Amino acid sequence: ASPVRMDLGQGVRAASVACGARHTLILTEGGTVLACGQGADGQLGTGTREGAVSKATEVPLPSGARATQVACGKDFSVVVLDDGRVLSCGADDYGQLGQGKGQRYVPDLREIRHLQGVDVESVACGEYHATALTRQGRVYAWGYGRFGQLGTGAT
């Protein structure tokens, strides 16, 4: 298929994009997040576990917050806010949301409490794991680590 331009809305400019297995996140220059694609596992962060969303839709963020980065795993999403907080949503089969034990599916962006007070600059996601880089040069990892991808020395 040939590339087709997405309609992000009047005057909206993208700053970066990220793709999961079947979903896409778009970070706008204004710090909002747009999502489209498969949302059955909650990976769009729109608050529901809806099927296919074919038009980029705004993802609710905490009041007054601006996103600075987006990342996608297979069926989950991670967002960094301008104050260093990190939020996640989607499927949590292997702890890839960093939320601890809880719901299998999280359809809305929720803060990763274990990273509270840690000034995160950027995140990256693999299929079922994620990492966060702090402004102090430290790396945190969580999720599926059977093959050593978390770098903790355990498999």
Disulfide bonds with the S-S distance in Angstrom:
none
